Amino acid sequence: MKMGFGLCAIFLALSVAYASDPGQLQDFCVAVPDASSAVFVNGKFCKNPNMVVAEDFLFQGLNEAGNTSNAVGSFVSPVNVNQLAGLNTLGVSMARIDFAPYGINPPHTHPRATEAFLLVEGTLYVGFVTSNPADRNQKNKLFTKYLNPGDVFVFPQGLIHFQFNVGKTDAVAFVGFGSQNPGTITIANAVFGSDPKINPDVLAKAFQVEKNIIDYLQAQFWPDYN
């Protein structure tokens, strides 16, 4: 475990050195005519520098395991600008991911950041799928690897990816993001658990299945564990 945390420290240092926020930090930022009435900005309002204290740059508790007693058997403990105010405008964030045996971090994307993934404990099967190829005769390509402690794998920004614990023991990973607020879109939750629901006729046509299958999937409970 000591080796894992040592590697984690080096990994995070490298992430900070090369990270950035090249684009927007939120899904949208609708302009308002009067700046004084603005509620959301592309990032967050800045604290008066004279009021900044060391605690603004400190987060504690990432040594504690997340609760994996849920349907997917994993839990993400994020440390982004919403948990650590000092990250605002710095272009980096991180997270801890805990996996129960055979737990999964389901297929998802981070629309605003590339993810560098360091496995500290356990054995994971991970992968990502490329975007639609220019040649319509080709298919989206899947890249996968089995990871062991000390392995690092990179998930490019915006691409669908996943992590699955193939071992009989718990697994722990730490990740770094090139954004203070990378965002997460869990594919199944977004497609079948949105509010309001997507018209089932749209999904039946898109997935080329009977509407009753879509009705069944939309009727399931889609909690946001990660």
C-alpha positions as CSV (number, residue, x, y, z in Angstrom):
1,M,0.0,0.0,0.0
2,K,2.9,2.3,0.7
3,M,4.3,1.8,-2.8
4,G,0.8,2.6,-4.2
5,F,0.6,5.9,-2.4
6,G,4.1,6.8,-3.4
7,L,3.2,6.2,-7.0
8,C,0.0,8.2,-6.5
9,A,2.0,11.2,-5.3
10,I,4.3,11.1,-8.3
11,F,1.4,10.6,-10.6
12,L,-0.6,13.5,-9.2
13,A,2.5,15.8,-9.4
14,L,2.8,15.0,-13.1
15,S,-0.9,15.5,-13.6
16,V,-0.7,19.0,-12.2
17,A,2.3,19.9,-14.3
18,Y,0.5,19.2,-17.6
19,A,-3.2,19.8,-16.7
20,S,-5.3,22.6,-18.0
21,D,-8.9,23.7,-18.6
22,P,-8.9,24.5,-22.4
23,G,-12.7,24.9,-22.6
24,Q,-15.8,25.6,-20.6
25,L,-16.1,24.5,-16.9
26,Q,-19.8,23.9,-16.9
27,D,-22.3,22.5,-19.3
28,F,-23.5,25.9,-20.3
29,C,-23.2,29.6,-19.2
30,V,-26.2,31.6,-20.4
31,A,-25.3,35.4,-20.4
32,V,-27.4,37.8,-18.4
33,P,-27.8,41.5,-19.2
34,D,-26.9,42.6,-15.6
35,A,-23.8,41.0,-14.2
36,S,-24.9,41.8,-10.7
37,S,-27.8,39.3,-11.1
38,A,-25.6,36.5,-12.4
39,V,-25.9,33.2,-10.6
40,F,-23.8,30.8,-12.7
41,V,-20.5,31.6,-14.3
42,N,-18.0,29.6,-16.3
43,G,-16.2,28.5,-13.2
44,K,-16.8,30.1,-9.8
45,F,-16.6,33.6,-8.5
46,C,-13.3,34.3,-6.8
47,K,-12.8,34.9,-3.1
48,N,-11.1,38.2,-2.1
49,P,-7.4,37.3,-2.0
50,N,-7.0,39.0,1.3
51,M,-9.5,36.6,2.8
52,V,-7.8,33.4,1.5
53,V,-6.5,31.0,4.1
54,A,-4.5,27.8,3.9
55,E,-7.6,25.7,4.6
56,D,-8.9,26.9,1.2
57,F,-6.3,24.6,-0.4
58,L,-6.7,21.6,1.9
59,F,-9.0,18.5,1.5
60,Q,-8.9,15.7,4.1
61,G,-10.3,12.2,4.0
62,L,-9.2,10.7,0.7
63,N,-7.6,7.9,2.8
64,E,-11.1,6.7,3.7
65,A,-12.8,4.0,1.6
66,G,-16.1,4.9,-0.1
67,N,-19.2,2.8,0.6
68,T,-19.4,0.2,-2.2
69,S,-22.6,-1.4,-0.9
70,N,-24.7,-0.5,-3.9
71,A,-26.0,-2.0,-7.1
72,V,-22.8,-1.4,-9.1
73,G,-20.3,-2.2,-6.3
74,S,-18.2,1.0,-6.6
75,F,-18.0,4.4,-5.2
76,V,-16.3,7.6,-6.4
77,S,-15.0,10.1,-3.9
78,P,-14.3,13.3,-5.9
79,V,-12.0,16.2,-5.0
80,N,-12.9,18.8,-7.5
81,V,-13.7,22.5,-7.1
82,N,-17.0,21.7,-5.4
83,Q,-15.1,20.0,-2.6
84,L,-11.9,22.0,-2.6
85,A,-12.4,25.7,-3.3
86,G,-8.7,26.3,-3.9
87,L,-8.9,24.4,-7.2
88,N,-10.9,27.1,-8.9
89,T,-9.2,28.2,-12.1
90,L,-6.2,25.8,-11.6
91,G,-7.4,23.3,-14.2
92,V,-6.9,20.1,-12.1
93,S,-8.9,17.8,-9.8
94,M,-8.8,14.2,-8.6
95,A,-10.8,11.4,-7.1
96,R,-10.6,8.1,-5.3
97,I,-12.5,5.1,-6.6
98,D,-13.3,2.1,-4.5
99,F,-14.5,-1.2,-6.0
100,A,-16.1,-4.2,-4.2
101,P,-15.2,-7.6,-5.7
102,Y,-16.7,-7.6,-9.2
103,G,-17.8,-4.0,-8.8
104,I,-18.0,-1.8,-11.8
105,N,-17.7,1.9,-12.6
106,P,-20.3,1.8,-15.4
107,P,-19.6,3.2,-18.9
108,H,-19.5,6.9,-18.6
109,T,-17.7,10.0,-20.0
110,H,-16.0,13.1,-18.7
111,P,-17.0,15.8,-21.1
112,R,-14.4,18.3,-19.9
113,A,-11.3,16.3,-19.1
114,T,-8.9,13.5,-19.8
115,E,-8.5,11.1,-17.0
116,A,-5.2,9.5,-15.8
117,F,-6.0,6.4,-13.8
118,L,-3.7,4.8,-11.2
119,L,-4.5,1.4,-9.7
120,V,-3.2,1.0,-6.2
121,E,-4.9,-2.2,-5.1
122,G,-6.6,-5.1,-6.9
123,T,-7.0,-6.1,-10.5
124,L,-9.2,-4.2,-12.9
125,Y,-10.4,-4.7,-16.5
126,V,-10.6,-1.2,-18.0
127,G,-11.3,0.3,-21.4
128,F,-12.6,3.0,-23.6
129,V,-14.3,3.3,-27.0
130,T,-13.3,5.7,-29.7
131,S,-15.7,8.3,-31.3
132,N,-17.5,7.5,-34.5
133,P,-14.9,7.0,-37.3
134,A,-14.9,9.1,-40.4
135,D,-15.2,6.0,-42.6
136,R,-18.7,4.6,-42.1
137,N,-17.5,1.2,-43.0
138,Q,-15.5,1.1,-39.8
139,K,-16.7,0.6,-36.2
140,N,-15.9,2.4,-33.0
141,K,-12.7,0.8,-31.7
142,L,-12.4,-0.6,-28.2
143,F,-9.1,-0.3,-26.2
144,T,-8.9,-2.5,-23.1
145,K,-6.3,-3.7,-20.6
146,Y,-6.1,-5.6,-17.4
147,L,-4.5,-3.4,-14.7
148,N,-2.5,-4.4,-11.6
149,P,-1.2,-2.3,-8.7
150,G,1.1,0.5,-10.0
151,D,-0.4,0.5,-13.5
152,V,-1.5,3.8,-15.1
153,F,-4.1,4.0,-17.9
154,V,-5.3,7.1,-19.7
155,F,-8.9,7.7,-20.8
156,P,-9.1,10.5,-23.4
157,Q,-11.4,13.4,-22.8
158,G,-15.1,12.8,-23.7
159,L,-14.7,9.1,-24.7
160,I,-16.9,6.4,-23.1
161,H,-14.9,4.3,-20.7
162,F,-15.4,1.9,-17.8
163,Q,-13.5,0.0,-15.0
164,F,-14.5,-3.4,-13.8
165,N,-13.0,-5.3,-10.8
166,V,-12.3,-8.8,-12.0
167,G,-10.7,-9.9,-8.7
168,K,-12.1,-11.5,-5.6
169,T,-10.8,-8.7,-3.3
170,D,-11.5,-5.0,-3.1
171,A,-9.7,-2.6,-5.5
172,V,-8.7,1.0,-5.0
173,A,-7.7,3.6,-7.6
174,F,-6.8,7.3,-7.7
175,V,-7.4,9.4,-10.7
176,G,-6.3,12.8,-11.9
177,F,-8.3,15.1,-14.3
178,G,-7.2,18.0,-16.5
179,S,-10.1,20.1,-15.3
180,Q,-11.3,21.6,-12.0
181,N,-14.8,20.3,-12.9
182,P,-14.5,17.4,-15.4
183,G,-18.2,16.4,-15.2
184,T,-19.5,12.9,-15.5
185,I,-22.2,11.4,-17.8
186,T,-23.1,7.9,-16.9
187,I,-24.5,6.5,-20.1
188,A,-27.3,4.2,-18.8
189,N,-28.4,6.8,-16.3
190,A,-28.5,9.6,-18.9
191,V,-30.3,7.6,-21.5
192,F,-32.8,5.6,-19.4
193,G,-33.0,7.6,-16.2
194,S,-33.3,11.2,-17.4
195,D,-36.0,13.6,-15.9
196,P,-38.2,14.0,-17.8
197,K,-37.8,10.7,-19.7
198,I,-36.7,10.5,-23.3
199,N,-39.6,9.6,-25.5
200,P,-39.5,5.7,-25.6
201,D,-40.2,5.7,-29.3
202,V,-37.0,7.6,-29.9
203,L,-35.0,5.1,-27.9
204,A,-36.7,2.1,-29.4
205,K,-35.8,3.4,-32.9
206,A,-32.2,4.3,-31.8
207,F,-31.5,0.9,-30.2
208,Q,-33.5,-1.1,-32.7
209,V,-35.5,-2.9,-30.0
210,E,-39.2,-3.3,-29.1
211,K,-40.7,-0.4,-27.2
212,N,-41.6,-2.7,-24.2
213,I,-37.8,-3.2,-23.6
214,I,-37.3,0.6,-23.4
215,D,-40.3,0.8,-21.1
216,Y,-38.8,-1.8,-18.8
217,L,-35.4,0.0,-18.7
218,Q,-36.9,3.4,-18.0
219,A,-39.0,1.9,-15.2
220,Q,-35.8,0.9,-13.3
221,F,-34.3,2.9,-10.5
222,W,-31.2,4.7,-11.8
223,P,-29.4,6.2,-8.8
224,D,-26.2,8.2,-9.3
225,Y,-23.6,6.4,-7.3
226,N,-20.7,7.9,-9.1
